[in-house]
Amino acid sequence: MTVPLSEHEQRVLEQMEKALYAEDPRLATQLKRTAATGGPAGLDRRRLAVGVLLALAGLALVVVGVMSQLIWVGAIGFLAMVLGGAWAATPTSRPHLGVVGTSGTVSHPAGKGRRTRKTGSFMARMEQQWDKRKEQGPY
């Protein structure tokens, strides 16, 4: 059941959207595009069912391991629970990372599988990003 927003809540939401567009228009555009297309790859029902069943089987093994005082059975059950939960929670396909341009479009680098070496150290890049944000101002 969905409850409509009150007028005050709608105004606050609009103010938050305007602040987001003012602060980071590229991010706002990308979020809007992602929401319009239904978001990144979702969960597959079959994958979710298998993961939940594996987690439940793992829980049963943990209980059996505790009751029979066999630690290794409980450890295997715990491992099955963790793997089942992770399997159920992972999306079917991983979204590919890209670079957001000034116009808000996403471009994928040509060497998608290869890691490119950037100039400067990690800390130097972080300091440059920090300086850019300080120059842009708070909003």
RAZIHU-V782251 format. One line per field, one symbol per residue. ss: DSSP state (2 for helix, 1 for strand, 0 for the rest). psi: psi as a letter, one per 20 degrees, with the letter a starting at -180 (. if undefined). burial: + if it has 24 or more other ideal C-beta (glycine too) atoms within 12 Angstrom, else -. A space follows every 10 residues. Layout:
BEGIN
ss->???
psi->???
burial->???
END
This chain:
BEGIN
ss->0000002222 2222222222 2220222222 2222220000 0000222222 2222222222 2222222200 2222222222 2222222220 0000000011 0000011000 0000000000 0222222222 222222000
psi->pppqqrhghg ggghhgghhg hhgnhggggg hggghhjjar paqphggggg ggggghhggg hggghghiko hhghghgggh gghgggghip rgqpqpqapp rhiiqpppqg mhiqpqpqqq rghghhhghg gghhhhrh.
burial->---------- ---------- ---------+ ---------- ---------- ++-++--++- ++-------- ------++-+ +--++-++-- ---------- ---------- ---------- ---------- ---------
END
